[in-house]
Amino acid sequence: MNDPILTVEQVAELLQLHHFTVLNYIKQGKIRASQLGRVYRVRQSSVDEFLDEATFAPSRIVKKKAKKTVRRARSLSLPSGK
């Protein structure tokens, strides 16, 4: 099985992230990596696993917008004290 070994910079390029973000993900345990001295190396399969397990939260964005809309609607429908 051919499982290329990548540098943090290569992983960042693949994921279109900053290399500091990749380092943070490694330190948080989100991406599995091996530390060799002062540098990390990541197997391609670890990147694939990260992408398979990653949860993107578009539903949270929709919920926030929905809450804002509800608040705006409530503020518009409040009876005035006249």
HTML snippet that shows the backbone in 3Dmol.js (N, CA, C, O; Angstrom):
<script src="https://3Dmol.org/build/3Dmol-min.js"></script>
<div id="view" style="width:600px;height:400px;position:relative"></div>
<script>
const pdb = `
ATOM      1  N   MET A   1       0.842  -1.179   0.000  1.00  0.00           N
ATOM      2  CA  MET A   1       0.000   0.000   0.000  1.00  0.00           C
ATOM      3  C   MET A   1       0.888   1.244   0.000  1.00  0.00           C
ATOM      4  O   MET A   1       1.807   1.355   0.812  1.00  0.00           O
ATOM      5  N   ASN A   2       0.618   2.159  -0.895  1.00  0.00           N
ATOM      6  CA  ASN A   2       1.395   3.380  -1.019  1.00  0.00           C
ATOM      7  C   ASN A   2       0.705   4.487  -0.234  1.00  0.00           C
ATOM      8  O   ASN A   2      -0.347   4.976  -0.646  1.00  0.00           O
ATOM      9  N   ASP A   3       1.287   4.885   0.889  1.00  0.00           N
ATOM     10  CA  ASP A   3       0.723   5.922   1.750  1.00  0.00           C
ATOM     11  C   ASP A   3       1.765   7.027   1.910  1.00  0.00           C
ATOM     12  O   ASP A   3       2.603   6.967   2.810  1.00  0.00           O
ATOM     13  N   PRO A   4       1.713   8.037   1.039  1.00  0.00           N
ATOM     14  CA  PRO A   4       2.736   9.082   1.083  1.00  0.00           C
ATOM     15  C   PRO A   4       2.809   9.778   2.438  1.00  0.00           C
ATOM     16  O   PRO A   4       1.812   9.902   3.149  1.00  0.00           O
ATOM     17  N   ILE A   5       4.003  10.224   2.772  1.00  0.00           N
ATOM     18  CA  ILE A   5       4.230  10.963   4.005  1.00  0.00           C
ATOM     19  C   ILE A   5       4.386  12.433   3.617  1.00  0.00           C
ATOM     20  O   ILE A   5       5.164  12.780   2.729  1.00  0.00           O
ATOM     21  N   LEU A   6       3.623  13.291   4.308  1.00  0.00           N
ATOM     22  CA  LEU A   6       3.551  14.702   3.955  1.00  0.00           C
ATOM     23  C   LEU A   6       4.111  15.587   5.063  1.00  0.00           C
ATOM     24  O   LEU A   6       4.088  15.222   6.239  1.00  0.00           O
ATOM     25  N   THR A   7       4.609  16.745   4.674  1.00  0.00           N
ATOM     26  CA  THR A   7       5.000  17.752   5.657  1.00  0.00           C
ATOM     27  C   THR A   7       3.754  18.543   6.061  1.00  0.00           C
ATOM     28  O   THR A   7       2.705  18.443   5.424  1.00  0.00           O
ATOM     29  N   VAL A   8       3.888  19.318   7.113  1.00  0.00           N
ATOM     30  CA  VAL A   8       2.777  20.164   7.559  1.00  0.00           C
ATOM     31  C   VAL A   8       2.402  21.156   6.458  1.00  0.00           C
ATOM     32  O   VAL A   8       1.221  21.426   6.239  1.00  0.00           O
ATOM     33  N   GLU A   9       3.390  21.687   5.779  1.00  0.00           N
ATOM     34  CA  GLU A   9       3.133  22.644   4.704  1.00  0.00           C
ATOM     35  C   GLU A   9       2.369  21.990   3.551  1.00  0.00           C
ATOM     36  O   GLU A   9       1.484  22.611   2.962  1.00  0.00           O
ATOM     37  N   GLN A  10       2.707  20.745   3.229  1.00  0.00           N
ATOM     38  CA  GLN A  10       1.988  20.038   2.167  1.00  0.00           C
ATOM     39  C   GLN A  10       0.548  19.770   2.572  1.00  0.00           C
ATOM     40  O   GLN A  10      -0.363  19.892   1.753  1.00  0.00           O
ATOM     41  N   VAL A  11       0.336  19.404   3.837  1.00  0.00           N
ATOM     42  CA  VAL A  11      -1.025  19.173   4.330  1.00  0.00           C
ATOM     43  C   VAL A  11      -1.810  20.477   4.267  1.00  0.00           C
ATOM     44  O   VAL A  11      -2.968  20.491   3.850  1.00  0.00           O
ATOM     45  N   ALA A  12      -1.178  21.571   4.682  1.00  0.00           N
ATOM     46  CA  ALA A  12      -1.841  22.877   4.646  1.00  0.00           C
ATOM     47  C   ALA A  12      -2.240  23.242   3.220  1.00  0.00           C
ATOM     48  O   ALA A  12      -3.329  23.770   2.992  1.00  0.00           O
ATOM     49  N   GLU A  13      -1.373  22.964   2.276  1.00  0.00           N
ATOM     50  CA  GLU A  13      -1.685  23.254   0.878  1.00  0.00           C
ATOM     51  C   GLU A  13      -2.848  22.395   0.386  1.00  0.00           C
ATOM     52  O   GLU A  13      -3.744  22.890  -0.298  1.00  0.00           O
ATOM     53  N   LEU A  14      -2.831  21.115   0.734  1.00  0.00           N
ATOM     54  CA  LEU A  14      -3.925  20.221   0.331  1.00  0.00           C
ATOM     55  C   LEU A  14      -5.268  20.660   0.893  1.00  0.00           C
ATOM     56  O   LEU A  14      -6.283  20.644   0.197  1.00  0.00           O
ATOM     57  N   LEU A  15      -5.258  21.057   2.171  1.00  0.00           N
ATOM     58  CA  LEU A  15      -6.507  21.432   2.851  1.00  0.00           C
ATOM     59  C   LEU A  15      -6.852  22.905   2.670  1.00  0.00           C
ATOM     60  O   LEU A  15      -7.899  23.366   3.122  1.00  0.00           O
ATOM     61  N   GLN A  16      -5.964  23.637   2.005  1.00  0.00           N
ATOM     62  CA  GLN A  16      -6.126  25.074   1.800  1.00  0.00           C
ATOM     63  C   GLN A  16      -6.286  25.795   3.136  1.00  0.00           C
ATOM     64  O   GLN A  16      -7.199  26.598   3.330  1.00  0.00           O
ATOM     65  N   LEU A  17      -5.366  25.481   4.051  1.00  0.00           N
ATOM     66  CA  LEU A  17      -5.326  26.093   5.372  1.00  0.00           C
ATOM     67  C   LEU A  17      -3.939  26.671   5.607  1.00  0.00           C
ATOM     68  O   LEU A  17      -2.996  26.373   4.874  1.00  0.00           O
ATOM     69  N   HIS A  18      -3.828  27.490   6.626  1.00  0.00           N
ATOM     70  CA  HIS A  18      -2.521  27.998   7.028  1.00  0.00           C
ATOM     71  C   HIS A  18      -1.792  26.880   7.773  1.00  0.00           C
ATOM     72  O   HIS A  18      -2.423  26.057   8.436  1.00  0.00           O
ATOM     73  N   HIS A  19      -0.466  26.851   7.664  1.00  0.00           N
ATOM     74  CA  HIS A  19       0.270  25.755   8.307  1.00  0.00           C
ATOM     75  C   HIS A  19       0.145  25.808   9.831  1.00  0.00           C
ATOM     76  O   HIS A  19       0.246  24.768  10.482  1.00  0.00           O
ATOM     77  N   PHE A  20      -0.073  26.991  10.420  1.00  0.00           N
ATOM     78  CA  PHE A  20      -0.299  27.067  11.863  1.00  0.00           C
ATOM     79  C   PHE A  20      -1.606  26.379  12.252  1.00  0.00           C
ATOM     80  O   PHE A  20      -1.694  25.773  13.320  1.00  0.00           O
ATOM     81  N   THR A  21      -2.617  26.469  11.396  1.00  0.00           N
ATOM     82  CA  THR A  21      -3.890  25.793  11.649  1.00  0.00           C
ATOM     83  C   THR A  21      -3.686  24.282  11.653  1.00  0.00           C
ATOM     84  O   THR A  21      -4.224  23.580  12.510  1.00  0.00           O
ATOM     85  N   VAL A  22      -2.915  23.787  10.700  1.00  0.00           N
ATOM     86  CA  VAL A  22      -2.616  22.349  10.645  1.00  0.00           C
ATOM     87  C   VAL A  22      -1.861  21.931  11.908  1.00  0.00           C
ATOM     88  O   VAL A  22      -2.166  20.893  12.496  1.00  0.00           O
ATOM     89  N   LEU A  23      -0.887  22.726  12.324  1.00  0.00           N
ATOM     90  CA  LEU A  23      -0.156  22.412  13.561  1.00  0.00           C
ATOM     91  C   LEU A  23      -1.101  22.379  14.763  1.00  0.00           C
ATOM     92  O   LEU A  23      -0.985  21.500  15.617  1.00  0.00           O
ATOM     93  N   ASN A  24      -2.017  23.315  14.834  1.00  0.00           N
ATOM     94  CA  ASN A  24      -2.995  23.315  15.927  1.00  0.00           C
ATOM     95  C   ASN A  24      -3.864  22.063  15.883  1.00  0.00           C
ATOM     96  O   ASN A  24      -4.139  21.464  16.922  1.00  0.00           O
ATOM     97  N   TYR A  25      -4.297  21.665  14.689  1.00  0.00           N
ATOM     98  CA  TYR A  25      -5.105  20.447  14.556  1.00  0.00           C
ATOM     99  C   TYR A  25      -4.310  19.217  15.009  1.00  0.00           C
ATOM    100  O   TYR A  25      -4.866  18.311  15.628  1.00  0.00           O
ATOM    101  N   ILE A  26      -3.030  19.189  14.703  1.00  0.00           N
ATOM    102  CA  ILE A  26      -2.187  18.068  15.128  1.00  0.00           C
ATOM    103  C   ILE A  26      -2.089  18.051  16.651  1.00  0.00           C
ATOM    104  O   ILE A  26      -2.243  16.998  17.270  1.00  0.00           O
ATOM    105  N   LYS A  27      -1.835  19.201  17.251  1.00  0.00           N
ATOM    106  CA  LYS A  27      -1.694  19.280  18.706  1.00  0.00           C
ATOM    107  C   LYS A  27      -3.007  18.981  19.424  1.00  0.00           C
ATOM    108  O   LYS A  27      -2.995  18.490  20.553  1.00  0.00           O
ATOM    109  N   GLN A  28      -4.151  19.275  18.774  1.00  0.00           N
ATOM    110  CA  GLN A  28      -5.462  18.968  19.346  1.00  0.00           C
ATOM    111  C   GLN A  28      -5.870  17.517  19.114  1.00  0.00           C
ATOM    112  O   GLN A  28      -6.882  17.059  19.645  1.00  0.00           O
ATOM    113  N   GLY A  29      -5.077  16.793  18.319  1.00  0.00           N
ATOM    114  CA  GLY A  29      -5.384  15.396  18.035  1.00  0.00           C
ATOM    115  C   GLY A  29      -6.389  15.204  16.911  1.00  0.00           C
ATOM    116  O   GLY A  29      -6.883  14.095  16.710  1.00  0.00           O
ATOM    117  N   LYS A  30      -6.695  16.254  16.182  1.00  0.00           N
ATOM    118  CA  LYS A  30      -7.652  16.144  15.077  1.00  0.00           C
ATOM    119  C   LYS A  30      -7.015  15.497  13.848  1.00  0.00           C
ATOM    120  O   LYS A  30      -7.687  14.811  13.078  1.00  0.00           O
ATOM    121  N   ILE A  31      -5.712  15.725  13.674  1.00  0.00           N
ATOM    122  CA  ILE A  31      -4.957  15.096  12.590  1.00  0.00           C
ATOM    123  C   ILE A  31      -3.833  14.299  13.234  1.00  0.00           C
ATOM    124  O   ILE A  31      -3.050  14.836  14.018  1.00  0.00           O
ATOM    125  N   ARG A  32      -3.755  13.006  12.896  1.00  0.00           N
ATOM    126  CA  ARG A  32      -2.688  12.160  13.440  1.00  0.00           C
ATOM    127  C   ARG A  32      -1.387  12.455  12.715  1.00  0.00           C
ATOM    128  O   ARG A  32      -1.352  12.564  11.489  1.00  0.00           O
ATOM    129  N   ALA A  33      -0.314  12.582  13.492  1.00  0.00           N
ATOM    130  CA  ALA A  33       0.997  12.873  12.910  1.00  0.00           C
ATOM    131  C   ALA A  33       2.076  12.276  13.796  1.00  0.00           C
ATOM    132  O   ALA A  33       1.845  11.949  14.960  1.00  0.00           O
ATOM    133  N   SER A  34       3.249  12.145  13.220  1.00  0.00           N
ATOM    134  CA  SER A  34       4.422  11.687  13.966  1.00  0.00           C
ATOM    135  C   SER A  34       5.381  12.852  14.094  1.00  0.00           C
ATOM    136  O   SER A  34       5.624  13.583  13.133  1.00  0.00           O
ATOM    137  N   GLN A  35       5.925  13.017  15.293  1.00  0.00           N
ATOM    138  CA  GLN A  35       6.902  14.072  15.500  1.00  0.00           C
ATOM    139  C   GLN A  35       8.297  13.488  15.362  1.00  0.00           C
ATOM    140  O   GLN A  35       8.656  12.539  16.059  1.00  0.00           O
ATOM    141  N   LEU A  36       9.068  14.054  14.470  1.00  0.00           N
ATOM    142  CA  LEU A  36      10.437  13.632  14.235  1.00  0.00           C
ATOM    143  C   LEU A  36      11.336  14.804  14.602  1.00  0.00           C
ATOM    144  O   LEU A  36      11.544  15.714  13.799  1.00  0.00           O
ATOM    145  N   GLY A  37      11.859  14.777  15.798  1.00  0.00           N
ATOM    146  CA  GLY A  37      12.633  15.922  16.270  1.00  0.00           C
ATOM    147  C   GLY A  37      11.703  17.092  16.510  1.00  0.00           C
ATOM    148  O   GLY A  37      10.821  17.028  17.366  1.00  0.00           O
ATOM    149  N   ARG A  38      11.902  18.166  15.752  1.00  0.00           N
ATOM    150  CA  ARG A  38      11.086  19.367  15.919  1.00  0.00           C
ATOM    151  C   ARG A  38      10.018  19.515  14.848  1.00  0.00           C
ATOM    152  O   ARG A  38       9.279  20.500  14.842  1.00  0.00           O
ATOM    153  N   VAL A  39       9.928  18.552  13.944  1.00  0.00           N
ATOM    154  CA  VAL A  39       8.967  18.656  12.843  1.00  0.00           C
ATOM    155  C   VAL A  39       7.977  17.507  12.895  1.00  0.00           C
ATOM    156  O   VAL A  39       8.231  16.473  13.512  1.00  0.00           O
ATOM    157  N   TYR A  40       6.838  17.708  12.232  1.00  0.00           N
ATOM    158  CA  TYR A  40       5.805  16.683  12.161  1.00  0.00           C
ATOM    159  C   TYR A  40       5.723  16.150  10.742  1.00  0.00           C
ATOM    160  O   TYR A  40       5.995  16.859   9.773  1.00  0.00           O
ATOM    161  N   ARG A  41       5.341  14.881  10.642  1.00  0.00           N
ATOM    162  CA  ARG A  41       5.056  14.256   9.355  1.00  0.00           C
ATOM    163  C   ARG A  41       3.687  13.595   9.460  1.00  0.00           C
ATOM    164  O   ARG A  41       3.334  13.013  10.485  1.00  0.00           O
ATOM    165  N   VAL A  42       2.932  13.700   8.382  1.00  0.00           N
ATOM    166  CA  VAL A  42       1.545  13.234   8.372  1.00  0.00           C
ATOM    167  C   VAL A  42       1.369  12.268   7.212  1.00  0.00           C
ATOM    168  O   VAL A  42       1.770  12.563   6.086  1.00  0.00           O
ATOM    169  N   ARG A  43       0.781  11.141   7.480  1.00  0.00           N
ATOM    170  CA  ARG A  43       0.467  10.204   6.396  1.00  0.00           C
ATOM    171  C   ARG A  43      -0.758  10.698   5.639  1.00  0.00           C
ATOM    172  O   ARG A  43      -1.662  11.289   6.228  1.00  0.00           O
ATOM    173  N   GLN A  44      -0.784  10.457   4.347  1.00  0.00           N
ATOM    174  CA  GLN A  44      -1.927  10.847   3.519  1.00  0.00           C
ATOM    175  C   GLN A  44      -3.217  10.249   4.072  1.00  0.00           C
ATOM    176  O   GLN A  44      -4.266  10.893   4.033  1.00  0.00           O
ATOM    177  N   SER A  45      -3.148   9.019   4.586  1.00  0.00           N
ATOM    178  CA  SER A  45      -4.344   8.366   5.124  1.00  0.00           C
ATOM    179  C   SER A  45      -4.885   9.127   6.340  1.00  0.00           C
ATOM    180  O   SER A  45      -6.093   9.126   6.577  1.00  0.00           O
ATOM    181  N   SER A  46      -4.003   9.779   7.113  1.00  0.00           N
ATOM    182  CA  SER A  46      -4.455  10.582   8.248  1.00  0.00           C
ATOM    183  C   SER A  46      -5.207  11.819   7.779  1.00  0.00           C
ATOM    184  O   SER A  46      -6.183  12.236   8.404  1.00  0.00           O
ATOM    185  N   VAL A  47      -4.751  12.399   6.683  1.00  0.00           N
ATOM    186  CA  VAL A  47      -5.456  13.544   6.107  1.00  0.00           C
ATOM    187  C   VAL A  47      -6.829  13.100   5.601  1.00  0.00           C
ATOM    188  O   VAL A  47      -7.826  13.793   5.806  1.00  0.00           O
ATOM    189  N   ASP A  48      -6.873  11.945   4.941  1.00  0.00           N
ATOM    190  CA  ASP A  48      -8.142  11.412   4.444  1.00  0.00           C
ATOM    191  C   ASP A  48      -9.109  11.144   5.596  1.00  0.00           C
ATOM    192  O   ASP A  48     -10.295  11.459   5.497  1.00  0.00           O
ATOM    193  N   GLU A  49      -8.603  10.562   6.691  1.00  0.00           N
ATOM    194  CA  GLU A  49      -9.445  10.310   7.867  1.00  0.00           C
ATOM    195  C   GLU A  49      -9.970  11.616   8.447  1.00  0.00           C
ATOM    196  O   GLU A  49     -11.141  11.713   8.815  1.00  0.00           O
ATOM    197  N   PHE A  50      -9.106  12.616   8.527  1.00  0.00           N
ATOM    198  CA  PHE A  50      -9.513  13.922   9.040  1.00  0.00           C
ATOM    199  C   PHE A  50     -10.656  14.486   8.204  1.00  0.00           C
ATOM    200  O   PHE A  50     -11.639  14.987   8.750  1.00  0.00           O
ATOM    201  N   LEU A  51     -10.531  14.407   6.894  1.00  0.00           N
ATOM    202  CA  LEU A  51     -11.581  14.930   6.017  1.00  0.00           C
ATOM    203  C   LEU A  51     -12.872  14.129   6.143  1.00  0.00           C
ATOM    204  O   LEU A  51     -13.963  14.695   6.088  1.00  0.00           O
ATOM    205  N   ASP A  52     -12.751  12.816   6.310  1.00  0.00           N
ATOM    206  CA  ASP A  52     -13.942  11.978   6.464  1.00  0.00           C
ATOM    207  C   ASP A  52     -14.676  12.273   7.765  1.00  0.00           C
ATOM    208  O   ASP A  52     -15.904  12.213   7.818  1.00  0.00           O
ATOM    209  N   GLU A  53     -13.919  12.593   8.820  1.00  0.00           N
ATOM    210  CA  GLU A  53     -14.519  12.819  10.134  1.00  0.00           C
ATOM    211  C   GLU A  53     -14.864  14.281  10.396  1.00  0.00           C
ATOM    212  O   GLU A  53     -15.570  14.587  11.357  1.00  0.00           O
ATOM    213  N   ALA A  54     -14.372  15.186   9.548  1.00  0.00           N
ATOM    214  CA  ALA A  54     -14.594  16.612   9.779  1.00  0.00           C
ATOM    215  C   ALA A  54     -16.074  16.936   9.697  1.00  0.00           C
ATOM    216  O   ALA A  54     -16.785  16.497   8.793  1.00  0.00           O
ATOM    217  N   THR A  55     -16.510  17.711  10.662  1.00  0.00           N
ATOM    218  CA  THR A  55     -17.901  18.150  10.654  1.00  0.00           C
ATOM    219  C   THR A  55     -17.924  19.645  10.389  1.00  0.00           C
ATOM    220  O   THR A  55     -17.417  20.447  11.174  1.00  0.00           O
ATOM    221  N   PHE A  56     -18.509  19.986   9.296  1.00  0.00           N
ATOM    222  CA  PHE A  56     -18.640  21.391   8.961  1.00  0.00           C
ATOM    223  C   PHE A  56     -20.017  21.816   9.436  1.00  0.00           C
ATOM    224  O   PHE A  56     -20.968  21.037   9.365  1.00  0.00           O
ATOM    225  N   ALA A  57     -20.129  23.011   9.907  1.00  0.00           N
ATOM    226  CA  ALA A  57     -21.338  23.415  10.607  1.00  0.00           C
ATOM    227  C   ALA A  57     -22.155  24.448   9.857  1.00  0.00           C
ATOM    228  O   ALA A  57     -22.405  25.526  10.397  1.00  0.00           O
ATOM    229  N   PRO A  58     -22.580  24.167   8.641  1.00  0.00           N
ATOM    230  CA  PRO A  58     -23.449  25.143   7.988  1.00  0.00           C
ATOM    231  C   PRO A  58     -24.778  25.268   8.711  1.00  0.00           C
ATOM    232  O   PRO A  58     -25.433  26.308   8.635  1.00  0.00           O
ATOM    233  N   SER A  59     -25.185  24.204   9.420  1.00  0.00           N
ATOM    234  CA  SER A  59     -26.455  24.270  10.151  1.00  0.00           C
ATOM    235  C   SER A  59     -26.377  25.295  11.273  1.00  0.00           C
ATOM    236  O   SER A  59     -27.378  25.948  11.568  1.00  0.00           O
ATOM    237  N   ARG A  60     -25.208  25.460  11.914  1.00  0.00           N
ATOM    238  CA  ARG A  60     -25.057  26.470  12.959  1.00  0.00           C
ATOM    239  C   ARG A  60     -25.215  27.864  12.379  1.00  0.00           C
ATOM    240  O   ARG A  60     -25.817  28.737  13.004  1.00  0.00           O
ATOM    241  N   ILE A  61     -24.681  28.073  11.197  1.00  0.00           N
ATOM    242  CA  ILE A  61     -24.795  29.380  10.557  1.00  0.00           C
ATOM    243  C   ILE A  61     -26.260  29.669  10.263  1.00  0.00           C
ATOM    244  O   ILE A  61     -26.739  30.779  10.495  1.00  0.00           O
ATOM    245  N   VAL A  62     -26.963  28.678   9.756  1.00  0.00           N
ATOM    246  CA  VAL A  62     -28.381  28.858   9.448  1.00  0.00           C
ATOM    247  C   VAL A  62     -29.154  29.145  10.721  1.00  0.00           C
ATOM    248  O   VAL A  62     -30.026  30.014  10.724  1.00  0.00           O
ATOM    249  N   LYS A  63     -28.853  28.429  11.818  1.00  0.00           N
ATOM    250  CA  LYS A  63     -29.559  28.647  13.071  1.00  0.00           C
ATOM    251  C   LYS A  63     -29.317  30.052  13.595  1.00  0.00           C
ATOM    252  O   LYS A  63     -30.248  30.695  14.080  1.00  0.00           O
ATOM    253  N   LYS A  64     -28.077  30.544  13.507  1.00  0.00           N
ATOM    254  CA  LYS A  64     -27.789  31.895  13.971  1.00  0.00           C
ATOM    255  C   LYS A  64     -28.580  32.911  13.163  1.00  0.00           C
ATOM    256  O   LYS A  64     -29.145  33.849  13.726  1.00  0.00           O
ATOM    257  N   LYS A  65     -28.625  32.734  11.854  1.00  0.00           N
ATOM    258  CA  LYS A  65     -29.387  33.658  11.017  1.00  0.00           C
ATOM    259  C   LYS A  65     -30.866  33.580  11.357  1.00  0.00           C
ATOM    260  O   LYS A  65     -31.558  34.597  11.398  1.00  0.00           O
ATOM    261  N   ALA A  66     -31.346  32.363  11.599  1.00  0.00           N
ATOM    262  CA  ALA A  66     -32.756  32.198  11.935  1.00  0.00           C
ATOM    263  C   ALA A  66     -33.075  32.891  13.253  1.00  0.00           C
ATOM    264  O   ALA A  66     -34.116  33.536  13.368  1.00  0.00           O
ATOM    265  N   LYS A  67     -32.198  32.771  14.251  1.00  0.00           N
ATOM    266  CA  LYS A  67     -32.422  33.426  15.534  1.00  0.00           C
ATOM    267  C   LYS A  67     -32.447  34.931  15.366  1.00  0.00           C
ATOM    268  O   LYS A  67     -33.284  35.612  15.957  1.00  0.00           O
ATOM    269  N   LYS A  68     -31.535  35.452  14.565  1.00  0.00           N
ATOM    270  CA  LYS A  68     -31.482  36.886  14.344  1.00  0.00           C
ATOM    271  C   LYS A  68     -32.775  37.356  13.689  1.00  0.00           C
ATOM    272  O   LYS A  68     -33.312  38.401  14.055  1.00  0.00           O
ATOM    273  N   THR A  69     -33.278  36.591  12.724  1.00  0.00           N
ATOM    274  CA  THR A  69     -34.516  36.934  12.040  1.00  0.00           C
ATOM    275  C   THR A  69     -35.678  36.920  13.018  1.00  0.00           C
ATOM    276  O   THR A  69     -36.530  37.807  12.978  1.00  0.00           O
ATOM    277  N   VAL A  70     -35.725  35.921  13.900  1.00  0.00           N
ATOM    278  CA  VAL A  70     -36.806  35.839  14.884  1.00  0.00           C
ATOM    279  C   VAL A  70     -36.747  37.043  15.814  1.00  0.00           C
ATOM    280  O   VAL A  70     -37.777  37.656  16.094  1.00  0.00           O
ATOM    281  N   ARG A  71     -35.561  37.388  16.296  1.00  0.00           N
ATOM    282  CA  ARG A  71     -35.435  38.551  17.185  1.00  0.00           C
ATOM    283  C   ARG A  71     -35.879  39.818  16.478  1.00  0.00           C
ATOM    284  O   ARG A  71     -36.576  40.645  17.066  1.00  0.00           O
ATOM    285  N   ARG A  72     -35.485  39.981  15.232  1.00  0.00           N
ATOM    286  CA  ARG A  72     -35.863  41.161  14.480  1.00  0.00           C
ATOM    287  C   ARG A  72     -37.375  41.205  14.299  1.00  0.00           C
ATOM    288  O   ARG A  72     -37.994  42.261  14.429  1.00  0.00           O
ATOM    289  N   ALA A  73     -37.967  40.042  13.997  1.00  0.00           N
ATOM    290  CA  ALA A  73     -39.414  39.976  13.809  1.00  0.00           C
ATOM    291  C   ALA A  73     -40.142  40.307  15.108  1.00  0.00           C
ATOM    292  O   ALA A  73     -41.162  40.996  15.083  1.00  0.00           O
ATOM    293  N   ARG A  74     -39.641  39.830  16.229  1.00  0.00           N
ATOM    294  CA  ARG A  74     -40.265  40.120  17.515  1.00  0.00           C
ATOM    295  C   ARG A  74     -40.193  41.611  17.829  1.00  0.00           C
ATOM    296  O   ARG A  74     -41.158  42.208  18.307  1.00  0.00           O
ATOM    297  N   SER A  75     -39.031  42.198  17.553  1.00  0.00           N
ATOM    298  CA  SER A  75     -38.886  43.621  17.865  1.00  0.00           C
ATOM    299  C   SER A  75     -39.789  44.474  16.984  1.00  0.00           C
ATOM    300  O   SER A  75     -40.234  45.541  17.408  1.00  0.00           O
ATOM    301  N   LEU A  76     -40.063  44.025  15.779  1.00  0.00           N
ATOM    302  CA  LEU A  76     -40.949  44.770  14.886  1.00  0.00           C
ATOM    303  C   LEU A  76     -42.410  44.604  15.261  1.00  0.00           C
ATOM    304  O   LEU A  76     -43.226  45.484  14.985  1.00  0.00           O
ATOM    305  N   SER A  77     -42.751  43.476  15.894  1.00  0.00           N
ATOM    306  CA  SER A  77     -44.157  43.201  16.187  1.00  0.00           C
ATOM    307  C   SER A  77     -44.576  43.597  17.588  1.00  0.00           C
ATOM    308  O   SER A  77     -45.726  43.376  17.968  1.00  0.00           O
ATOM    309  N   LEU A  78     -43.660  44.185  18.379  1.00  0.00           N
ATOM    310  CA  LEU A  78     -44.022  44.600  19.733  1.00  0.00           C
ATOM    311  C   LEU A  78     -44.960  45.792  19.676  1.00  0.00           C
ATOM    312  O   LEU A  78     -44.721  46.733  18.920  1.00  0.00           O
ATOM    313  N   PRO A  79     -46.024  45.764  20.465  1.00  0.00           N
ATOM    314  CA  PRO A  79     -46.959  46.901  20.441  1.00  0.00           C
ATOM    315  C   PRO A  79     -46.319  48.129  21.072  1.00  0.00           C
ATOM    316  O   PRO A  79     -45.593  48.027  22.060  1.00  0.00           O
ATOM    317  N   SER A  80     -46.590  49.251  20.507  1.00  0.00           N
ATOM    318  CA  SER A  80     -46.035  50.467  21.077  1.00  0.00           C
ATOM    319  C   SER A  80     -46.882  50.888  22.270  1.00  0.00           C
ATOM    320  O   SER A  80     -48.068  50.561  22.320  1.00  0.00           O
ATOM    321  N   GLY A  81     -46.312  51.595  23.218  1.00  0.00           N
ATOM    322  CA  GLY A  81     -46.988  51.932  24.461  1.00  0.00           C
ATOM    323  C   GLY A  81     -47.885  53.138  24.362  1.00  0.00           C
ATOM    324  O   GLY A  81     -48.123  53.777  25.388  1.00  0.00           O
ATOM    325  N   LYS A  82     -48.411  53.506  23.181  1.00  0.00           N
ATOM    326  CA  LYS A  82     -49.245  54.703  23.010  1.00  0.00           C
ATOM    327  C   LYS A  82     -50.676  54.448  23.294  1.00  0.00           C
ATOM    328  O   LYS A  82     -51.497  55.359  23.193  1.00  0.00           O
TER     329      LYS A  82
END
`;
const viewer = $3Dmol.createViewer("view");
viewer.addModel(pdb, "pdb");
viewer.setStyle({}, {cartoon: {color: "spectrum"}});
viewer.zoomTo();
viewer.render();
</script>
